[in-house]
Amino acid sequence: MGDANSIEGRPTTVRLQKIARAFIESAALKAAIELDLFTAVAAGHDTPAGFARHAGISELNADRLMTICSATGLLTWHHWRYRNADDVSRFLVKGEPRYSAAWLGFTSRDWNRWGELASHLRNDSPARPLGDYEGMTVEQARRYHEATSSIGFGAGRRFAREVDLSGRKRMMDLGGGSGAYSIVAVQKFAGLSAVVFDLPPVAVVCREYIEKHGVADKVSAQPGDFTKDPLPEDCDVAVMASNLPQYGRDVIQRVVSRAHDALLPHGEMHLIGEMLDDDRAGPADAALWGLFEALSNSTGTTHTRSDCIGYFVEAGFDGVEAHEFIPGILVRVSGRKR
């Protein structure tokens, strides 16, 4: 088969055009979620005429949206009706237990700012350690974790399957947000308690999730900044998950070292985040979240696997290893204190 990106061995603009127009596919997905297209299709409004009536738009525009969603694999065409793709059925139909529209729309709040990325990259004002997160209110934290918790609990369940915490007594969950990892862990491992250590507005929201899941006797939320405030005591497990790109290399090194020192002897730490392969050729997700930090002028950046292993070794951990967590998305680096 020929290469669509070249003709007779000469490069074409095909690949570049696809990248340049990728935002249109994102816009179509965003519109489909806002208009409840996938929920409508699941309910039987699976033709342009039916969806048009359901959404209150013209049949022409319904046809346009359903056509692009079919062309990009979100819908399939079968006997003159549309069907949702399998992943769409699972994650984008309201009422389904894994409905994740809030997470998929997480970056949409920055839609306009992405269009001005070059201006953000030219910003020569001093970067702040946490960028826009520094002034987060409780309501902002609530909206933020409404989105992130929709996948956070899935990641927490995966962690509890992969890491045996049997016999462990107390876990510190650094920047734990909704407390997903802690909540799932204490539900699975008898005798384990956890403390979520996060910024004061986030701690307020975390307590809401703790109460909702009925684990207030096992999980607490402690307000503070884990980059500088005293860490929770008497812990034999430390977890830091899905906030890696929000911080620069010096900060992550400091946090890993502080966690090592705070852990009880023979304690373990797990750093879970979007890590770049050492050849820096991907995955794109890790690079994207590093670039995302330019919008808020934080000091956050992309970290490689070797960077993260190095943080653990420098801190004094033994048995440091990198494990695939969610292929192409997240890596887990672990180590044990002597």
C-alpha positions in Angstrom: 0.0 0.0 0.0 1.2 3.5 -0.7 1.9 6.1 1.9 -0.8 8.8 1.9 1.8 11.3 3.2 4.0 10.9 0.1 3.6 10.6 -3.7 6.4 9.0 -5.7 8.7 9.3 -2.6 8.0 13.0 -2.2 6.3 14.3 1.0 2.9 15.7 0.7 1.0 18.1 3.0 -1.5 15.3 4.0 -0.2 14.7 7.5 0.2 18.4 8.2 -3.3 19.1 7.0 -4.7 16.5 9.4 -2.9 18.0 12.3 -4.0 21.5 11.3 -7.6 20.5 11.1 -7.6 18.2 14.2 -9.4 21.0 16.2 -12.5 20.6 14.0 -12.8 16.9 15.1 -12.5 18.1 18.7 -15.1 20.8 18.1 -17.5 18.1 16.7 -17.0 15.9 19.7 -17.6 18.9 22.0 -20.8 19.8 20.2 -22.0 16.3 20.1 -21.6 16.1 23.9 -23.3 19.4 24.5 -26.3 18.4 22.2 -26.5 15.0 23.9 -26.1 13.2 20.5 -24.9 9.9 21.9 -27.5 9.7 24.6 -30.1 10.5 21.9 -28.8 7.7 19.6 -28.9 5.3 22.5 -32.5 6.2 23.1 -33.5 5.5 19.5 -33.2 9.0 18.0 -30.7 7.5 15.6 -31.5 9.2 12.3 -30.8 12.9 11.4 -34.5 13.6 11.5 -35.0 12.0 14.9 -31.9 13.6 16.4 -32.9 17.0 14.9 -36.3 16.8 16.7 -34.6 15.7 20.0 -31.9 18.4 19.9 -34.0 21.2 18.5 -31.8 21.8 15.5 -32.3 21.6 11.8 -32.2 18.2 10.1 -29.5 19.6 7.9 -27.2 20.4 10.8 -28.1 17.1 12.5 -27.0 15.3 9.4 -23.8 17.3 9.3 -22.9 16.5 12.9 -23.8 12.8 12.6 -21.8 12.5 9.4 -18.6 13.8 10.9 -19.1 11.7 14.0 -19.5 8.6 11.8 -16.4 9.6 9.7 -14.3 9.9 12.9 -15.5 6.6 14.3 -17.8 7.9 17.1 -20.9 6.6 15.3 -21.4 3.7 12.9 -23.9 3.5 10.0 -26.1 0.4 9.9 -29.3 -0.1 7.9 -30.0 3.6 7.5 -29.5 4.3 11.2 -26.6 5.3 13.4 -25.2 3.4 16.3 -22.7 4.5 19.0 -19.2 3.1 18.9 -18.5 0.8 21.8 -16.4 3.3 23.8 -19.0 6.0 23.2 -21.7 3.7 24.5 -19.7 3.1 27.7 -18.5 6.6 28.4 -20.7 9.2 26.7 -24.3 8.0 27.3 -26.0 9.7 30.2 -27.1 7.4 32.9 -24.4 4.8 32.2 -22.2 4.2 35.4 -19.0 5.3 33.6 -20.3 8.4 32.0 -17.2 10.6 31.5 -18.4 13.7 29.6 -17.1 16.0 32.3 -13.6 14.6 31.9 -13.6 14.7 28.1 -14.7 18.3 28.3 -12.1 19.1 30.9 -9.8 21.0 28.6 -12.7 22.7 26.8 -12.7 25.5 29.4 -9.4 26.5 27.8 -10.7 26.4 24.2 -10.0 30.0 23.4 -6.7 30.1 25.2 -5.3 27.2 23.1 -6.0 29.4 20.1 -3.6 31.9 21.6 -0.9 29.4 22.5 1.9 31.4 20.8 1.1 34.4 22.9 1.3 32.3 26.1 4.7 30.8 25.0 6.0 34.4 24.5 5.0 35.3 28.0 8.2 36.4 29.7 6.7 37.1 33.2 8.1 34.9 35.9 6.4 31.4 36.0 4.6 30.5 39.3 5.0 27.0 40.9 1.3 26.3 40.5 0.2 28.8 37.9 -3.6 29.3 38.0 -4.0 26.6 40.6 -2.7 28.9 43.3 -5.9 31.0 43.6 -8.3 28.0 43.3 -11.6 28.5 45.1 -13.7 25.7 46.7 -16.2 26.0 43.8 -13.4 25.8 41.2 -12.0 22.8 43.0 -15.5 21.2 43.0 -15.8 21.6 39.2 -12.3 20.5 38.6 -12.7 17.2 40.5 -16.1 16.6 39.2 -14.3 16.1 35.9 -11.1 14.4 37.1 -12.9 12.0 39.5 -14.8 10.4 36.6 -11.6 8.7 35.6 -9.8 9.0 38.9 -11.8 6.2 40.5 -11.1 3.9 37.5 -7.4 4.6 37.9 -7.7 4.0 41.7 -9.3 0.6 41.1 -6.5 -0.3 38.7 -3.9 0.7 41.3 -5.6 -1.4 43.9 -5.6 -4.4 41.6 -1.9 -4.0 40.6 -0.4 -3.0 44.0 -0.8 -5.3 47.0 -1.2 -3.1 50.1 -2.1 -6.0 52.4 -0.5 -5.4 55.8 0.1 -1.8 55.2 -1.4 0.5 57.8 -1.5 4.2 56.6 -1.2 5.8 53.2 -0.5 9.4 52.4 -2.2 10.5 49.1 -0.2 13.6 47.9 -2.4 15.9 45.8 -5.1 13.2 46.0 -7.9 15.5 44.9 -11.2 13.7 45.2 -9.5 11.0 47.2 -10.2 8.3 44.6 -7.0 6.3 45.2 -7.5 6.4 49.0 -11.2 5.6 49.0 -10.7 2.6 46.7 -7.7 1.4 48.6 -9.3 1.4 52.1 -12.3 -0.3 50.7 -10.2 -3.2 49.4 -7.5 -3.6 52.0 -8.6 -4.3 55.5 -6.7 -2.4 58.2 -5.6 0.3 55.9 -6.3 4.0 56.5 -5.4 7.0 54.4 -5.0 10.7 54.5 -5.4 12.9 51.4 -3.0 15.8 51.6 -4.0 18.6 49.2 -4.6 22.4 49.0 -7.2 23.8 51.4 -10.0 24.3 48.9 -9.4 20.8 47.5 -9.5 19.3 51.0 -13.0 20.7 51.5 -14.2 19.0 48.3 -12.3 15.7 49.1 -14.3 15.5 52.4 -17.5 15.5 50.3 -16.3 12.5 48.3 -15.2 10.7 51.5 -18.6 11.2 53.0 -20.4 10.2 49.8 -18.5 6.9 49.8 -19.0 6.2 53.5 -15.3 5.9 54.4 -14.9 8.9 56.9 -13.8 6.4 59.5 -10.8 5.4 57.3 -10.0 8.4 55.1 -9.3 11.9 56.2 -8.4 15.1 54.2 -5.6 17.3 55.5 -5.1 20.7 54.0 -1.7 21.8 53.0 0.9 22.2 50.3 2.9 19.0 49.9 5.8 20.9 48.3 6.6 22.7 51.6 4.3 21.9 54.5 5.0 19.0 56.9 3.7 15.7 55.5 1.4 13.3 57.3 3.1 11.2 59.9 3.2 7.4 60.6 2.6 6.4 57.0 4.1 3.3 55.3 2.7 4.1 51.8 2.9 7.3 49.8 1.0 7.8 46.5 1.3 10.8 44.2 -1.0 10.3 41.2 -1.9 12.3 38.0 -0.4 15.7 39.0 3.2 15.1 37.8 3.2 17.6 34.9 1.9 20.4 37.1 5.4 20.7 38.7 8.9 21.4 37.6 11.8 18.9 38.0 13.2 20.5 41.1 9.8 20.4 42.8 9.2 16.8 42.0 12.6 15.8 43.3 11.9 17.7 46.5 8.5 16.1 47.0 9.8 12.6 46.4 12.7 13.2 48.8 10.4 14.7 51.5 8.0 11.7 51.1 11.0 9.3 51.5 12.0 11.0 54.7 8.5 11.1 56.1 7.7 7.4 55.4 8.3 4.8 58.1 11.2 2.3 57.5 10.4 -0.2 54.7 7.6 2.0 53.4 6.9 2.3 49.7 6.1 5.1 47.3 4.3 5.1 44.0 4.4 8.1 41.6 1.8 7.8 38.8 1.8 10.2 36.0 2.1 11.0 32.3 5.7 10.3 31.6 7.6 10.8 28.3 9.6 7.9 26.9 13.3 8.3 27.2 13.7 8.8 23.4 11.2 11.7 23.8 9.2 10.5 20.8 6.0 10.1 22.9 3.6 9.4 24.1 1.8 12.5 22.9 -0.4 12.6 26.0 2.6 13.3 28.3 3.8 16.1 26.0 0.3 17.6 25.8 0.0 17.9 29.6 3.4 19.5 29.8 2.4 22.0 27.2 -0.9 22.6 29.0 1.0 24.3 31.8 2.1 27.1 29.5 -1.5 28.4 29.6 -1.4 29.0 33.3 2.3 30.1 33.3 3.2 27.5 35.9 6.7 25.9 36.2 5.2 22.5 35.3 6.8 20.5 32.6 7.0 17.1 31.0 9.1 14.4 32.8 10.6 11.3 31.3 10.7 7.9 32.8 14.4 8.3 33.5 13.7 11.6 35.2 11.2 10.0 37.6 13.4 7.0 38.3 16.2 9.4 39.0 14.1 11.3 41.5 13.5 8.1 43.5 17.2 7.0 43.4 18.3 10.5 44.5 15.8 10.4 47.4 17.3 7.1 48.6 14.7 4.6 47.5 15.7 1.0 46.8 14.2 -1.3 44.2 13.1 1.5 41.9 11.1 0.4 38.9 8.9 1.8 36.2 5.7 0.0 35.4 3.2 0.5 32.6 0.0 1.6 34.3 -2.3 2.7 31.5 -0.4 2.1 28.2 0.3 5.3 26.3 -1.1 7.4 29.1 0.3 6.7 32.6 3.4 5.1 34.1 3.9 4.1 37.7 7.3 4.4 39.3 7.8 2.7 42.6 10.4 2.3 45.3 10.9 1.2 48.9 12.6 2.9 51.8 15.3 1.0 53.6 
